[in-house]
Amino acid sequence: MNSLSAEEKHYIPDLNLNRERLENEALARLGVLGLDFQQLEKYKRVMDFGAGACFIERAAKLNGLTNITSVDKNPLPPALKGAGLNYIQAQGAELALPDESFDLILENRSGLYHSRDEMEASQILYELLRVLKTRGEIRVHPVTFGFVQKSLQDKFPKYGNAAAVLLAHRSLEEKRIMTELGLRANEMTMDFLKKLQSDFKFSASNERVKADSNLPKEQEEFLRIVKS
Ligand SMILES: C[S@@+](CC[C@H](N)C(=O)[O-])C[C@H]1O[C@@H](n2cnc3c(N)ncnc32)[C@H](O)[C@@H]1O
């Protein structure tokens, strides 16, 4: 993984959460994609791509939902073996799953966020679109793809320095830099997607998360991709 933010560097999933904390972790991840458990229920098959500790599937299961499949390039954490999860170990660029399998794909800081170059991001996107049903959706948060962020961080080292500081410890100046360049990175990601639309049929829009979220401005939107 490249250009890890402070949050990613400190990403140590706590696997043994009580129900309330597990649901909170899952709802936070669904919330930034404009979703909750009720909405999730409407989709027949949902993939959580780059699921990590599988917060969404585990909490959904507690709420009676069995329509989630967790996919990650890493093996299922040993502590989750025996939890009865629908877990598939697979690389985003090569999922080895049938075409048109899923109605909704969720991606929170996963393969696209960590993509190192245009080629990797396009391969992951094409593969996600292949396993997505026609008129199905991919929802991505944050909007910025990894290679775009990296190129801006190389150009503006202050952006990389600010990103390396944990959100709670950022100065006002660091927050300003993150917002200014983060919004630019979101736009550049949308421009990149426009280029791909000639090769593959989809629409892409950025949607507001929620007016009352406590997210920094550059993360107040998620990316919605619909296969046409
Ligand atoms: C920062 S963690 C986020 C995990 C989870 N989405 C969450 O919100 O808790 C990134 C996860 O994406 C997975 N990942 C990154 N690149 C991937 C790829 N190309 N294919 C599949 N999984 C990937 C990593 O193994 C890791 O579990």
The ligand as a MOL file (V3000), in Angstrom:
LIG
                    3D

  0  0  0     0  0            999 V3000
M  V30 BEGIN CTAB
M  V30 COUNTS 27 29 0 0 0
M  V30 BEGIN ATOM
M  V30 1 C -7.6990 0.5850 5.4320 0
M  V30 2 S -8.2890 -1.0740 5.3360 0 CHG=1
M  V30 3 C -10.0520 -0.7900 5.3090 0
M  V30 4 C -10.8320 -2.0110 5.6700 0
M  V30 5 C -12.3530 -1.8650 5.6660 0
M  V30 6 N -12.8700 -1.4670 4.3640 0
M  V30 7 C -12.7890 -0.9170 6.7370 0
M  V30 8 O -13.3150 0.1610 6.4050 0
M  V30 9 O -12.6360 -1.2430 7.9110 0 CHG=-1
M  V30 10 C -7.9440 -1.5080 3.6270 0
M  V30 11 C -8.3150 -2.9290 3.2780 0
M  V30 12 O -8.3630 -3.0500 1.8610 0
M  V30 13 C -7.7280 -4.2490 1.4940 0
M  V30 14 N -7.2230 -4.0610 0.1180 0
M  V30 15 C -6.3760 -3.0950 -0.3140 0
M  V30 16 N -6.1360 -3.2350 -1.6290 0
M  V30 17 C -6.8690 -4.3030 -2.0610 0
M  V30 18 C -7.0320 -4.9520 -3.3210 0
M  V30 19 N -6.4030 -4.5070 -4.4210 0
M  V30 20 N -7.8480 -6.0210 -3.3890 0
M  V30 21 C -8.4900 -6.4900 -2.2870 0
M  V30 22 N -8.3550 -5.9220 -1.0500 0
M  V30 23 C -7.5620 -4.8440 -0.9410 0
M  V30 24 C -6.6220 -4.4380 2.5220 0
M  V30 25 O -6.1730 -5.7790 2.6070 0
M  V30 26 C -7.3050 -3.9520 3.7910 0
M  V30 27 O -7.9800 -4.9870 4.4690 0
M  V30 END ATOM
M  V30 BEGIN BOND
M  V30 1 1 1 2
M  V30 2 1 2 3
M  V30 3 1 2 10
M  V30 4 1 3 4
M  V30 5 1 4 5
M  V30 6 1 5 6
M  V30 7 1 5 7
M  V30 8 2 7 8
M  V30 9 1 7 9
M  V30 10 1 10 11
M  V30 11 1 11 12
M  V30 12 1 11 26
M  V30 13 1 12 13
M  V30 14 1 13 14
M  V30 15 1 13 24
M  V30 16 1 14 15
M  V30 17 1 14 23
M  V30 18 2 15 16
M  V30 19 1 16 17
M  V30 20 1 17 18
M  V30 21 2 17 23
M  V30 22 1 18 19
M  V30 23 2 18 20
M  V30 24 1 20 21
M  V30 25 2 21 22
M  V30 26 1 22 23
M  V30 27 1 24 25
M  V30 28 1 24 26
M  V30 29 1 26 27
M  V30 END BOND
M  V30 END CTAB
M  END
